[in-house]
Amino acid sequence: MRVWIPAVAALAVVTTAVVGLNAHDESPSGLAPGTVPDIWPTPQQLERLGDDAALSGDALVFADDSADRPTVDLVRQSLFDGGATEVEVVPPDSDREASIVVRLRRDPAPPAEGYEIAVRPGEVLITSSDAAGGYHAAQTFWQLVQPGSIPGVRIVDRPSLPVRGIVEGFYGLPWTYQEQREMIDFSGKVKFNEYIYAPKDDPYHRDRWRDLYPDQRADELGELAREAAQRHIRFTYALAPGLSVCYSDQGDRDAIADKFRQLHDVGVRSFSLPLDDIDYTRWNCPSDAERYGEAGPAAAAAAQVDLLNYVQREVLPGLDGVGPLQTVPVEYYDVADSPYKKTIREGLDERVVMMWTGAGVTPPAITVPEAEAAAAVWGRKPLVWDNYPVNDYTESAGRLLLGAYAKREPGMGPHLTGITGNPMNQAHASQVALFGVADFTWNDAAYDPARNRHRMALYMGDNDQATAEALETFFDLNNLAPITGEPEIWLPQAPALAAELARFRTTWDSGDRTGAVAGLRPYAQRIADAPALIRDGGTRDGFVSDADVWLHATELWGRAFLATLDGLDGRPEGFDESAALAAEASALQSPPGKNNVQGPVKIGDGVLDVFLASAPDLV
C-alpha cells in the first residue's frame, strides 16, 4: 500500500512561466531545464525526481474502469498539447510500448481526493485515492506538460479542507446560465468540489419558492448539476422559504418536497434549505403561534428544527443518491451562544450541515479560535459561507472587489466542514478572489495572498507578462474591501499606489522635486496604459466585459494622474486638465440593473483622488 505523505510547506519554486489550468482553452508555456513548475492550487509536496520525460511521437495511457472519462480525456489532451503525435488509451494489462506511457492507478488509501504524480523518462505514474483525486491529478498533469517534455517531478497532494467552492448567494441580477456553466468549468480547474446555487433574486429560489420551475429552467439546473458532477463538483440547490413559510403547515412541507423532487428528477443530488435574512420575531401564520408559542428566537429555532428534521428524515430518503441537507440559520454571523443556537444545537439532526459566515456578515478575518467556537456553539463543524468578494451591500456600491483573499487563518480544517466564497454580481471578475479561495482551501499552510494574486493575473491575462502587470495594477486600484454596516474596511485601497505616493512625497520633501515627479511618472503611465493592455492583451473576454466601466474610469484617472504630474513639473494648466478628467471619472456609474446596489464607480478612492486634489497645494 502506498504511503501518503502528510502536508508540508510547499517547496520553493523557480519558474520562468506559469501554465494554464486546463487543456481546452490555454497553451502550455516552456520551463527552463531542471526547474520546478509552479502548480495551482499549491500542492502539498512537490520535488524534483530527476530528468524530464521527453514528449514526442506516440504515447499510451494505461487506464482501467476506475478512471472516469473526463480524467482520461484531460490526460490524453494534455499529451497532444505537449507534442505527442498519437495518443491511445489501452487497458492496464496491455503489453503495448510507446515513446512515453502514462499509467493511471487507483489506491484507495486515504486521504479523500488525494493523488500522487511521479514523472521519469519514458513514464508517468498517476495514482489517486478516488475518482475525484484522479481528476485533480489530471488537472495538475496538464499544468506539468510542457512543449516537448514533462518535468521530472514527484507531487504528493491532497486538500486541506474537505469542502471547497462557491455559493452563488448574492442579491441582485443572478448570473446567466452561460456564466454559471463557465463558473463550474473554472471550479473544476482550481479543484473546487462544491457549487451552491442560492441567488437571492431567482424568484423560484426565495420569493416564489412554492412554485415549480418552468421546464426550461429546471432542465438548465439539471444540466449544471451534470456538468458539475463530471468535474467532481457537488451541485447543491438551495430553496429559501423563510420569508413566508408556515412551519406547522403540512402543505408547505409538501411544497418543499415537490420542489426538491422536481430538481432531483432533472439530476440535482444535493439540497439546502437556508433560513437566513428573515425576521424571527414574528410568525407567518397563526398556527405557528399555536404550536410554538410567542414569536422569538427560541421559538423560531424550535420551528426550524422541526422543519429541517422533517426534510432530512422524511423528504431526502425518498430521493435516490442525495446527501445530507444543508442550511443557513438566522444567526449565521457570530459565535456567541443564545437561546436560538442552543435550541438548534440540541435538537437538529446531526447530519444537517450548518453554514456560518464567520464572526461578522463580512468578517475582516476568520481565525482558528473562531472556527473552534462556531463548531462548539452549533454542535457540528460549520461550512463557511464567506461573504467575499460579494458586492451586494451598501458599503460596496460602485466597487469591484479585486483584493486578494486574505486574513483567513491556516489550521481551521479540524473545526470546519469547508469554505465556500460568495461572489460578486460580476461572475468573471469574481474569479480573482475565488482563485485565492481555491488556493487557500487546498493548501492553507502554503497560501501566500500576494503570490496567488500575481499568478491569477497571469491566468486571467493568458500568461502574457505585460497583460498580467496591467491586471495587477488594476487589481490594486480595486483592492478595498468594506465591512457591512461599518465605516471601517478590512482590505486597504491601492496599497501599491500608496507606497509609490509615499516614496514620491519623501523625495519631494527632500527638495528633489524634479526627481520626485520623474520617479512617479512611470507608475502613473502604468495606470493610464493598463485598460488598453487589459482589453487588447488576451485577457479573458468575460473579465473585460464585467470590468468595462471600471476600466474606463481607470483610463480617465490615469490620464488625470499624468496631467497632475505635468502640473507639478511646471505646466500649471495640467491641474485644470486633471480636475476635468477626475470629474468625468467620478460621474461614471456602475452598470444599471446588474448590481444589487448602484453607485458611482470607485477606483483608487481615498488614495489617488486625494493625491490629485492636494497636488496643486504642493507648488
N, C-alpha and C positions, 0 to 999 in steps of 0.2 A: 504493500500500500504506500502511495506517495505521501511524503511528509509535507504538510503545508506549513510554510514559514510565517510566523506572526508578523504583524505590521511593524515596519521600521521606518524611520525617516527616509524620505526619498534621497537617493544618491545625487550628488552634484552632477549636473549635465553640462555638456559642451556641445553646442549645435550651431550650424550655420543657417538653419531654416526650420520652420515648423510646417508639418504637413497638415492636410485637411482631416476631416473627421469621418468621411465616408467615401465610398468609391464612385458614387453615381454623379457627383457634381463638383469634384475638385481634382486637381492633378498633383501627384506627389512631387516633392522637391528633393534634390540630392543632398546627401550628407558628406562631409569630409571623411576620408578613410579613418577608421578607428574611433570616431566619435560615437557618443551615446545619444540616440534620438530623444526628443522631448515628446512625451506622450501625455495626452489629456483625456480624462482626468488623470492626475498624477498617480502612477502605480505605487503600490506599497513597497515593491522592491524591483530594481532594475540594475543589472550589472552586465559588464562585458564578459562573454564566454571565450571569444577568440575571433578567428577570421570570419569575414562576411560570407554569406551564401550567394554565389553567382546566380543571376536570374536571366536566362535566355533560352531559346529553344523550347522544348516541350516540358510540361510539368504534370504531375499526378497528384490528386487529392484522394487520400485513402480515408473513407468515411463509411460508417455503418448507419443503421437506422436511428441511432441516438442523436445524430447530428441533424438538426432541422434544416429545412430548405433555405430560409434566409441566411443562416450561418454559412452553409456550403456555398451559396451563390456569392456572398460577400468575399469569401476566401478566394473563390475562383476568379472573380472580377479583379481582385487585388493583384493576383498573379499576372493577369493580362495587362493591367495598368503598369506593372513594373517591367514589362518587356517579354513575357512568355508568349510564344507564338501559337502554342496549342496547350490547352488545359483540359484534362479529362478526370472525371470523378469515378473511382473504382472501389470495390469492396475492400475491407481491411486485409483479407487473406489473399489478395491478388499478388502474383509474382511478377507483375509488370515493373519495368525500370524506366527512369527518365532522368533528365539533367538535374531536376530538383523534385523532391517529393514533400508533400505536406500531410502529416498524419494527424487526424482528429480522433481523440480518445476521450473516454469518459471515466472518471474516477469519482465515485460517489462520496468520497471523504469530505468532511466539512472544510471550509465554510460554504454556505449558500452563495451562489453567483461567483464563486472563485474560479480562477484559471491560472495556468502556467503556460508560458511560451518559451521554447528553447530553440535557438537557431544555430545550426552548424553547417559547414559547407555541404551542400547537396541535400540537406534535410531540415525540415521544420517540424517540431513536435508540439502540438497544441492539446493540452489536457484540461478538461473542465469538470467541475463538480456536478453541474446540472446543465440543462439546456440554456438557461439564461447566461450562465458563465461562458458557455461556448459562443454565444452571440456577442458578449462583451469582448471575448478574446478575438473574435473576427474583426470587431471594430478597431481594436489595438493593432492587429496584424496589418490592417490597411495602412495605418499610420507608420508602421515599420517599413513597409515596402518602399524602396527607392528605385529610381530608374536603373535597371540592370543588376540590382543586388538587394539583399536583405541583411541588415546589420546583425552580426553575430552576438546576440544578447540573450539573456535569460530574464524573464519577467515573472514574478510571483505576485499575484494580485487578488484582491477581494475588497468589498466595500466596507467602510467604517460604520455606516448606518444601513439598516435593512430596507427602509423605505426612503426613496429619494425622488423628488419630482415637482410637478406643477399642480396648483389648484387654481383653475380659471374661475376666480370667485369675486371679481370686481363689480362695482356698479358702473353703469354706462353701457354704450353700444357693445354687445357681445362680438367676439371675433367672428369672422366669416367662416364658413365651412372649409374653404381653402386654407385660411390661416390656421385653423385647428389641425388640419392634416399636416401642414408644414411644421407646426409645433410638435406634433407627435414624431415626425421624422427627425427633427432636431433632438428631441428627447432620447431617441434611440442612439444617436451619435454620441451623446455625452453620458450614456449609461444610466439615465433615469429609469425608474421602473414603476412610476405612478403618475397618472393623469386624472385629476378630479375635475369633473365637469360641473360647475356650480355658478354660472354667470347670473348675477342678481337680476338683470333686466331681460333674461329669457322669460317671457311671461308664463310659460308652461313649467318653469322651474319653481316659481315663487308666487306671483300674483294669481295665476290661474292654475295652481298646482293640481287641482282635481281633474282638469281636462286632459284627455289623452292627446298626444302629439298628432298633428297631421301626418299622414303616411309618409310623405317625402322626408320630413324632418326626422321621423323615427328611423327611417332607413339610413339616413345620413349618420345618426348617432350609432346605429349598429355597425356601419362601415368604419367609423372612427374606432369603435371597440375592436373590430377585427384587425385594423391596421396597427393598433397599439399592441395587440396580442402577438402579432408577427415579430414585433420588436421586443417582446418580453416585458411589455408595459401593461400594468393593470389599469384599465379604463373604468373609473368609478363614476356612476351617475348619481348626482345629488338632487333630492327633492326637498324643498324648503316650505313646509306647510304652516309654519308658526304664526303668520300674520292672521290666519282665520280658522285654524284647526279647532275643532271641538274634541278634546282629548277623550271624552267619555262616549262619543258617538260612534257606534259601530259602522255607520255609513261612511264616516271619514276614514276609518281604518280600512274599510273595503276599497275606498278610492285610492289609498296608498298602495294597497296590494295590486289593484288593477293597473296602476301606473307602472309599478315595478315589473309586472307581468308583461306589459306591452314592450318595455325596453329589453326584458330578458328574451322575448320572442325574436327580437332582431339581433341579438348577440351580446348584450351587456351582461357581465357576470360579477359586477361589484356595485354595491349601493351605499348611499349615505343619506341620512335624514337629519340635516342641520336644523338647529332651533335657535340660531343666533340673530342678533339685531331685531329683537321683538320686545314688547312691553310685558314683563311678567308680573305686573301689579294689577292686571285686570284679566278677566276671562272673556272668551269669545262666544260663550253660550251659557245659559242659566244652569244647564245640567252639570257643568263642571263645578260650579259653586256648590251645588247639592252634593256632589260626590267628594270633592276635595276640600271644601270649606272656603273661608275667605281668601281672596286672591292675595298672593305674596310669594316671595322667593321659595320658601319651603314647600308650599302647596303646589307651585308651578313645577318644582323638581319632582314631586311625587307623581303628578300627571304625566310629565315627560318620561319618567322611569317606566310607568305603565305602558305608554305608547311604544317606546323603544324596545322594551322587553317583548311586547306583543309582536312587533315586526321581526325581531331577531329569532323568536321562538316559534312563531306561528306562520309568518309570511315567507321568510327566506328558506326554510326547509322544503317548501314546495317548489323551489326554483333550483334546477339542477346546476351543480358546479359553481355555486355562489359562496363567497367567503363571508367573513364577519361584517356586520353592519358598522358603518362609521357615523359619527355625529359631531356637531359643534354645539356646546352648551351656551346658555345665555351669558354666564360669567366665564368667558373664554380668555380673559385678558390679564389675569393676575394669579398669585399663588396663595392668597390669604384664605384661610378656611372660613366657611359661612354655613348657615343652615341649608342653603341651596346645594352647596358642594357636598355637605355631609349626607344629605338625603340621596343624592346620586351615588356617592361613593358606597353607601351601604346597601343600595337597592338595585343598581343597574347590573344587568347580566355582564359577567366578566369578559365575555367575548367582544362586546361592543368597543370599538376604537374611538377614543375621545380626542378631538382636536383642540389645540391651545395655541394662542398667538405669542406667548411669552409674557413677561411682566410689563404689559402695555399693549395697546392696539397696534401701534407701530413702534416696537421696542427699540431703544438705542443700542441695546446689547441683549444677548441671551447667554447666560452663564451656566456652568455645571451645577452650582448650588440651586439656581432657579429651576433647572430641569429636574433635579432631585426632589425639590419641594413640590413641583407640579405632579410628579408621579405619586408622591405620598398623598397629596390632597385629593386627587382623583381616584386613587386606588388602582392605578394602571399606568403604564407607560404612555404618555400622550404622543400624538402625531402633531408636530408643529405646523401650524398654518402661519407661515412667516409673511407678514404684510410688507414685503419688499420684493420687487420695486413698484408695487401698486401705486397709482397716482389718481385715485378716485375721490380724494378728500380735499377739503377746502384749502389746507395749507400747501397742497401740491398743485394748485391751479396754475396752468401755464407752464408746467415743467415736464421735461423728460428726466427720469431718474436713472442716470447712467453711471453712478458711482459704483465702485467695486463692492461685492458682497463682503461685509466686514463685521467685526465685533460680535461674532458668534464663537464661543469658546470651544476649543477642541476638548474631547473627552466626554461629551454628553451622551455618547452611544449607550452606556448601560442604563440610562434613565429615559430614553426616548424610543418610540417606535420608528421615528424618522423625521424628516423635514421636507415640507413642500413650500415652494415660493409662490406667492400671489402676484401675478404680473400686472403690467400696465394695460390700459386700453390699446396701446400700440404693441401688437404681438411681436414683430420682428425686433423692435428696439428693446423689448424686454429680454431678449436673449443675452444682452450684455451682462446683466446681473445674474440671470439664470445660469449662465456659463460658470459663474462663481459658485452658485448653489450646488451645481453638479460636482465641481472640483472639491468643495468642502465636504460634502456628504460622502464622497467616495474615499477621500483620504484626508481627514481633518487635521492630522498631525503635521502633514507636509504643506498645508494650504498657505499660500502667500498671496494676499489680495492684489498687490501691485503687479506681481508676475502674472497672475491669472488674467488681469485686465489687458496686459500687453499681448498675451497670446490670443485673447479674444479679439483684439484689434487686428491681429494677423489673420485670424479665421474670418472675421467679418469682411476684411479687405482682400480676401483671396490670396493671401501670402505675399502681397506687394508691400514692400517696406515703406515706400512713400505714402501709400494709402493708409497703412497702419499708423504711421506717425500722425497723419491728419486726423484719423479717428481718435487717437489718444488725446490730441488737442481738443477735439470736440467733446469727448467724454469729460475732460477736466472742466470745461465750461458748464457742464450739466451734472456736476458731482454732488451738489447739495441734496441732502435728504432731510425733510422736515419730520416733525412728530405730530401726530393727530392731536388737535386741541391745545397745543402748546406753542409758545413763541420760540422755543429752543429748536435747534437742529441737531442731528446726530452724525451726519457726514458734512464736512465743511465745503463751501463753494470754492471751486477753482484753486486747489492748493498749489498746483504747478505754476499757474499765473501769479498767484500771490507771492510765491518765492521769487519769481522774476522781478516783480514790482518792488519787493524788499531790497533786492540787490541794486536795482535802479536807484532807489532812494538813498542807499548808503553811498553810492558813487556820487550822486548829485550833491548830497550834503557835504561831501569831502571837497567840493569845489570843482570837480571834473565834470562839468555839465555836458560838454560835447561827448565825452566818453560814456556818460550815463545814457544819453539818447542813443548813441551808436550801439551800445550793448543791449538795449531793449528792443531796438527796431527789428531784429531777426524774429523775435517771438511774436511781435505784432504782425509781421508779414506772414508768419506761420498761421496765425488765426485767420487773417484775411484770405489766405490761399486754401485753407482747409476745406471749405464747402465744395469748391470746384474739384479738388482732388478726390473727395469722397464721392461726388456724383459721377465722375468720369474715370475713376481709377479701378473699377472692378468690384466696388462694394456691392454687396447683395442688394438686389432691387427692393426687396421688402423693407430693408432698413432705410434706404434712401426715401422711399415713399412715406414711411412713418415719421421721419425726421425732417420732412421737406421744409416746413415753415421755420423750424429751429435752425436749419442750415441757412435759410435766407437771412434770418436775424443775425447769425454768426458772421455772415459776409458783411452786413452793414456795420456791426460792432467792430469788426476787424478793420474796415476802412476808416471808421471813426478813430480807432486807436492810432492808425498811421497818420491821420490828419492831426491828431493831438501832438504826436511826436514832431511833426513838421512845425507846429506852433512853438514847441519847446526849443526847436532848432533854429528859431529866428524868423519864421514866417507866420506872423500873428493871425492872418486870415485862416490858418489851419484850425484854430479853435472854433471859429464860426462854422466851418465845414463839418467839424466833428460834432458840434451840437446839433446840426441839422440831421446828420446821419443817425445819431443816437435817438433823436426824436422819432425818426422814421422806424427805427428798430423797435422802440418802446411801444409803438402803436400797433404792432402785429399781435394778432390774437390766435390762441390755439384753435385748431380746426373745429368749426361748428358741428355739433351732432356726434362727434367722436368721443370726446372726454365727458365723464360724468360732471366735472366742474370746469367751466370755461374760465379763461383769464388771459391777461397779457403774457406773451411769450417771454420767458425768463432765460437769459444767457449770461453767465458770469456775474449775476447781480450781487451787489454788496462788495464786489472786488473791482471789476472792470469799470462799471458805471461810476463808482465812487472816485476812482483814479481820474477818469476823463473829466468829471465835474470839477475836481480840485486842481487839475494840472495848470490852468491859467494863473492860479494864485502863486505858482512857483516862480513866475518870471515878473 
